[in-house]
């Protein structure tokens, strides 16, 4: 039977999302989660695959804006809701949906596409490279101490319900977006996502709380967290502080917030997720071996328009190089590109000059935000030197 791809309609969203739930293991999302994702879904950027009267695949995109090296905030498609029914695998359906979506993203003038992957091995064959990694830390606070930077004692801390502090936290987040490649500017409605806290999802933890760090009335940092109490053998308190996010404008605010989280009564472990791999935490703790660090892939990135993407960012040193790119899914990228520029800006245009480097399209994505060096990628065979 022919499977038809067509744009999603409002009345089809519930069936579309239910199919997505089954594709991700059959768990039913809490009503609060489902309602928010219904609000955030961009219907006109969502695809449903139909086998007669049944949805057997889904694909969507969000209209994001992402910071790239140099501080520019660039239109970026956030790929989401990717699924194929178990009954319809190995028929090329995911490739069809991916190709269709990339054509639409290119037509919309978005030079980049990003996603977070449920399974890392899926997306490399579609040209996505691992562009950022995240660190998870589970810290034994009975044995690890924090040495906050100078100025941490000058900050005033207060704890509020997250909703009450949300507006000020969003202002600080927006101020920091240009400072780190890979940060996403919040689009309307997305400020609700960090506050989502369905009781059904707490798994024995408290409701979410928010601690603010202020200096002379100005917000300098915040952390959203929950506490999960536990009493060990002999009624010894052994709880866990679960940190959802921690954002700070300077080292003193970061140190003050981290110390607050470490010193909570009845808690003996602090778990931080989705931290940058260069997080200051690594240099503030007294014993890194007792922090149980784990590095995982985070943001997968694809260059949808090579010329526009490479021209949108800056480079640490002056560069003038011709790159050869092969791109099966986005054939408009295939060919030779001259990249020239430096710290003040760059230009990337088609050229007939011979190429000096050959980049696998995945390698472009992996190197784009600066997480992976071209030298490391060359060691994996994803970048090749053509001159010699």
Phi, psi and omega in degrees: 000146178280129177264127185261132172260130176209160180296146181287145173249154183309313186291348181265356189299316183300315179294321179298314183287325177297321175298324178293319177302316180294323180295334180258030171108357174087002178288139179269128181286151176299147181307323181295320178295312182300318181295320180291318180292330174296319179293321185278338181300130174267098186305319183287355177244021184242142184241141171239136175260126186246132167249098189058248184256019185234134176281124183239006178195155180216156179197138179214167176220147172252152178268087182264169168226126189235142177284136178242165179307129185108343175100352178294144177254113195250136175305131187217133176276127175263101184288135185209171171054040182273120179205151171226131179301146182302333181282350188234025178279164178061033175240007181081013184292317179298319178298318178299314181294320180296315180298315180299316181294319180295324175297318179292320179297317178297317180296331180280354178080024177261113186283348185230150170229139180227158175201162166251135192257133171290326175226118187298325188292347186288317201266348178300325182288351176255013174092008179271133174247153178286107188265334174221152175240159180237151179249138172245136179231133173240105196253129177280095187284350173287338184241349183246133179246159178251138174248088185295149177294166177302140179099349181297326182286350181272355182269146176260128179254142175214150182246129182226160167299138185307323182296325180290330182264358192301315185299315180292322179296320179294324178297317179293316178303313181298325179293329184268348183308315182289354189271346183223119175304138180098348177286143181255128173292134182288124172275160181306132181099331184287344176294345179281337186296316179295345182266351184297125187210062182297131178306327181295342183260002188281337175052046177090356179272165177287174170293161182291143176231165181225124175256132180252142173244118184236148175233118181052041177083357180258131180289125181246349180180163177205159174219135174255133187207164172226159178246134177243100184288150175204141178242117182280187180300134183080020178059036178271125180294131186214051185275173183233134172265120181258109185266116180282312176207154180218118184231131182218146182270343178208168184299322182297317179294320179298312181297320180295319179293317181296318178297319177302315181292326180289332191256019181288137181298144174069006179249141180234359180221139171242127179248120176246132180241157175056041175270152175298152181289345175255029183301139178301339177313320185299336184252002181252340183277151182279339183212097184293336182291339181260022179255356174046062184280142176220132180253130179228161174293148179236279186262124173261133187232143175232135173278113180273327175229101187303311183299311181293322181295311183289335177279344185282339183252171175251176185226146187296327179229167179295137182223143173211100188214148177255125182252138172259128183235134171246129184215101184292317185282330179239077187298340178294345178273340186293134179137190181260137182231132174264120176255122177221141180158200183184212184295338184262355180147174185210162175230139176222114186226156176297149179211156173262000178295150179295144182283146177259331178227144174250123182249122164298140185299330175296322181295323176301316179295318182294324184273345195300316184270357175098003182287319181250135179275148175304329179295317178295321179291326176296324178296336177267002179080013182267346173231133180233137175275127184260338178269154180177000000 
